[in-house]
Amino acid sequence: MYRELTISSGVPAHKLRKAFRDGKLSLTAAELQGSGAKLHLHPESHEKVLKAMKAGRGVRLHITRHEINPSSPDAA
């Protein structure tokens, strides 16, 4: 059901911790263009992000704890 999205690994850790705690995540256009970190987003949120990327702007998302997928060395 969730769709995977790759974002910049340069997203500050405090921003992800805050999103994990309160469910709100703001990503800049630069953070959307990077690679290295992954989020699993609800299809509606994924479409919202793709639209923002196409327009070259940032996006604010309301996400759940399950949508933040921390990278781990064991992940394949």
Z-matrix of the N, CA and C atoms (Angstrom, degrees):
N
C 1 1.435
C 2 1.526 1 111.07
N 3 1.336 2 117.68 1 -46.29
C 4 1.459 3 120.30 2 -179.58
C 5 1.521 4 110.45 3 -74.72
N 6 1.329 5 115.57 4 149.40
C 7 1.457 6 121.20 5 178.06
C 8 1.515 7 108.84 6 -110.98
N 9 1.319 8 115.64 7 139.11
C 10 1.459 9 121.12 8 -176.90
C 11 1.526 10 110.74 9 -84.02
N 12 1.324 11 115.33 10 138.70
C 13 1.457 12 122.15 11 178.23
C 14 1.520 13 108.02 12 -132.94
N 15 1.333 14 116.77 13 131.45
C 16 1.453 15 121.61 14 177.21
C 17 1.518 16 108.83 15 -96.70
N 18 1.330 17 115.68 16 128.04
C 19 1.463 18 121.47 17 178.19
C 20 1.524 19 108.58 18 -124.26
N 21 1.302 20 116.44 19 174.57
C 22 1.457 21 122.16 20 -179.24
C 23 1.525 22 111.43 21 -62.15
N 24 1.317 23 115.35 22 139.92
C 25 1.464 24 119.05 23 174.54
C 26 1.522 25 110.15 24 -76.62
N 27 1.332 26 117.04 25 -6.50
C 28 1.456 27 122.20 26 179.20
C 29 1.519 28 114.00 27 -84.71
N 30 1.327 29 117.70 28 5.77
C 31 1.466 30 120.40 29 176.76
C 32 1.524 31 106.92 30 -66.10
N 33 1.333 32 117.63 31 124.59
C 34 1.470 33 119.58 32 -177.55
C 35 1.531 34 112.45 33 -57.47
N 36 1.316 35 115.29 34 140.72
C 37 1.465 36 120.95 35 -179.15
C 38 1.523 37 111.39 36 -60.45
N 39 1.333 38 117.06 37 -35.86
C 40 1.470 39 119.06 38 -179.42
C 41 1.521 40 111.37 39 -64.91
N 42 1.320 41 117.06 40 -29.42
C 43 1.466 42 120.66 41 178.26
C 44 1.529 43 110.47 42 -68.63
N 45 1.330 44 116.57 43 -40.45
C 46 1.464 45 120.48 44 178.67
C 47 1.528 46 111.45 45 -71.53
N 48 1.340 47 116.56 46 -37.49
C 49 1.469 48 119.31 47 176.73
C 50 1.521 49 110.66 48 -62.80
N 51 1.336 50 116.30 49 -41.52
C 52 1.460 51 120.81 50 179.12
C 53 1.531 52 109.91 51 -64.13
N 54 1.325 53 116.89 52 -41.78
C 55 1.462 54 120.76 53 178.52
C 56 1.524 55 110.43 54 -63.48
N 57 1.319 56 116.67 55 -39.03
C 58 1.463 57 121.12 56 178.57
C 59 1.524 58 110.49 57 -63.25
N 60 1.338 59 115.67 58 -37.38
C 61 1.462 60 121.57 59 -176.93
C 62 1.530 61 112.41 60 -77.58
N 63 1.347 62 117.62 61 -47.56
C 64 1.470 63 118.95 62 -172.96
C 65 1.528 64 115.20 63 -112.64
N 66 1.331 65 118.46 64 -4.34
C 67 1.458 66 120.70 65 174.64
C 68 1.514 67 115.64 66 81.86
N 69 1.337 68 118.09 67 10.69
C 70 1.465 69 121.05 68 179.84
C 71 1.521 70 108.99 69 -117.88
N 72 1.326 71 115.96 70 129.23
C 73 1.459 72 121.10 71 -178.96
C 74 1.516 73 109.44 72 -133.72
N 75 1.323 74 116.47 73 124.94
C 76 1.462 75 122.45 74 174.81
C 77 1.516 76 108.06 75 -109.10
N 78 1.314 77 116.34 76 128.98
C 79 1.452 78 121.63 77 178.37
C 80 1.521 79 108.94 78 -122.74
N 81 1.327 80 116.48 79 133.66
C 82 1.459 81 121.06 80 177.98
C 83 1.524 82 109.18 81 -79.95
N 84 1.320 83 116.07 82 167.79
C 85 1.460 84 120.69 83 178.31
C 86 1.527 85 110.16 84 -60.28
N 87 1.329 86 117.65 85 -39.21
C 88 1.467 87 121.30 86 179.80
C 89 1.527 88 111.25 87 -65.14
N 90 1.321 89 117.13 88 -39.10
C 91 1.467 90 120.71 89 179.30
C 92 1.524 91 111.16 90 -67.97
N 93 1.310 92 117.34 91 -30.66
C 94 1.465 93 120.64 92 178.45
C 95 1.524 94 111.81 93 -73.82
N 96 1.327 95 117.74 94 -25.96
C 97 1.462 96 121.50 95 -176.75
C 98 1.521 97 113.21 96 -84.19
N 99 1.313 98 118.25 97 -15.81
C 100 1.455 99 121.45 98 -176.20
C 101 1.515 100 113.33 99 -78.39
N 102 1.328 101 114.62 100 -172.07
C 103 1.461 102 120.48 101 176.75
C 104 1.523 103 108.71 102 -146.10
N 105 1.299 104 116.40 103 162.94
C 106 1.452 105 120.83 104 176.93
C 107 1.512 106 114.50 105 125.65
N 108 1.321 107 118.33 106 -27.08
C 109 1.466 108 121.41 107 179.03
C 110 1.525 109 108.17 108 -122.66
N 111 1.320 110 115.85 109 151.19
C 112 1.464 111 119.91 110 -177.60
C 113 1.514 112 111.35 111 -124.70
N 114 1.320 113 114.66 112 141.56
C 115 1.459 114 122.28 113 171.76
C 116 1.515 115 107.33 114 -122.19
N 117 1.310 116 116.81 115 146.11
C 118 1.458 117 121.47 116 172.73
C 119 1.514 118 105.97 117 -108.86
N 120 1.329 119 116.15 118 111.33
C 121 1.457 120 121.58 119 -172.62
C 122 1.516 121 112.53 120 -109.77
N 123 1.312 122 114.56 121 150.88
C 124 1.456 123 121.83 122 171.25
C 125 1.530 124 106.90 123 -60.52
N 126 1.324 125 119.39 124 146.17
C 127 1.462 126 121.35 125 -177.87
C 128 1.537 127 114.52 126 -52.23
N 129 1.321 128 118.33 127 -37.18
C 130 1.467 129 120.02 128 179.26
C 131 1.525 130 111.16 129 -67.57
N 132 1.323 131 117.02 130 -41.06
C 133 1.465 132 120.76 131 177.61
C 134 1.520 133 110.40 132 -66.59
N 135 1.325 134 116.51 133 -38.57
C 136 1.461 135 121.34 134 179.23
C 137 1.527 136 110.20 135 -61.32
N 138 1.316 137 117.19 136 -44.30
C 139 1.469 138 121.15 137 178.30
C 140 1.526 139 110.91 138 -62.95
N 141 1.319 140 116.65 139 -39.32
C 142 1.466 141 121.76 140 178.70
C 143 1.531 142 110.30 141 -61.89
N 144 1.328 143 116.52 142 -42.24
C 145 1.461 144 121.05 143 179.25
C 146 1.524 145 110.69 144 -66.58
N 147 1.318 146 117.43 145 -44.23
C 148 1.462 147 120.39 146 179.73
C 149 1.523 148 111.40 147 -60.93
N 150 1.313 149 116.39 148 -39.20
C 151 1.461 150 121.63 149 177.93
C 152 1.534 151 110.45 150 -63.46
N 153 1.325 152 116.72 151 -42.93
C 154 1.465 153 121.48 152 178.80
C 155 1.529 154 110.86 153 -65.83
N 156 1.328 155 116.80 154 -41.05
C 157 1.464 156 120.49 155 178.89
C 158 1.521 157 110.55 156 -62.34
N 159 1.307 158 116.49 157 -42.74
C 160 1.459 159 121.24 158 -179.76
C 161 1.527 160 110.97 159 -63.06
N 162 1.336 161 117.04 160 -36.69
C 163 1.461 162 122.03 161 -179.74
C 164 1.530 163 112.06 162 -83.31
N 165 1.333 164 117.82 163 -7.86
C 166 1.454 165 121.48 164 179.27
C 167 1.519 166 113.69 165 73.29
N 168 1.319 167 115.98 166 34.47
C 169 1.467 168 119.54 167 179.94
C 170 1.523 169 110.09 168 -130.57
N 171 1.322 170 115.18 169 171.66
C 172 1.456 171 121.34 170 178.16
C 173 1.514 172 110.91 171 -82.47
N 174 1.335 173 115.17 172 -178.48
C 175 1.462 174 120.18 173 -177.09
C 176 1.526 175 109.61 174 -150.62
N 177 1.322 176 115.54 175 149.28
C 178 1.471 177 121.93 176 173.13
C 179 1.514 178 107.54 177 -112.02
N 180 1.325 179 115.75 178 129.57
C 181 1.461 180 120.95 179 -177.40
C 182 1.518 181 111.19 180 -122.37
N 183 1.301 182 115.33 181 148.52
C 184 1.458 183 122.58 182 169.07
C 185 1.519 184 105.01 183 -106.90
N 186 1.325 185 115.91 184 114.79
C 187 1.457 186 120.25 185 -174.15
C 188 1.521 187 110.71 186 -127.07
N 189 1.329 188 115.00 187 165.27
C 190 1.463 189 121.11 188 176.61
C 191 1.526 190 108.94 189 -101.40
N 192 1.306 191 116.25 190 167.98
C 193 1.464 192 121.10 191 179.33
C 194 1.524 193 111.67 192 -61.00
N 195 1.310 194 117.21 193 -30.14
C 196 1.460 195 121.54 194 -176.96
C 197 1.518 196 112.37 195 -73.04
N 198 1.326 197 117.17 196 -16.51
C 199 1.457 198 120.23 197 -178.13
C 200 1.524 199 112.81 198 -84.12
N 201 1.327 200 117.74 199 -12.86
C 202 1.458 201 120.77 200 176.79
C 203 1.517 202 107.32 201 -94.00
N 204 1.331 203 116.24 202 116.53
C 205 1.461 204 121.79 203 -177.54
C 206 1.522 205 108.54 204 -110.57
N 207 1.325 206 118.10 205 98.33
C 208 1.464 207 119.25 206 -179.75
C 209 1.523 208 110.79 207 -65.39
N 210 1.319 209 116.05 208 136.45
C 211 1.462 210 120.27 209 177.95
C 212 1.517 211 109.17 210 -72.55
N 213 1.300 212 115.32 211 137.94
C 214 1.462 213 119.58 212 177.50
C 215 1.519 214 108.68 213 -135.43
N 216 1.325 215 118.54 214 152.83
C 217 1.459 216 121.11 215 179.96
C 218 1.521 217 112.75 216 -62.94
N 219 1.327 218 117.30 217 -23.53
C 220 1.462 219 120.41 218 -178.37
C 221 1.521 220 112.87 219 -83.15
N 222 1.339 221 117.11 220 -10.74
C 223 1.467 222 120.26 221 -177.77
C 224 1.519 223 109.42 222 -68.13
N 225 1.312 224 116.19 223 135.63
C 226 1.466 225 120.23 224 -178.72
C 227 1.502 226 110.81 225 -107.69
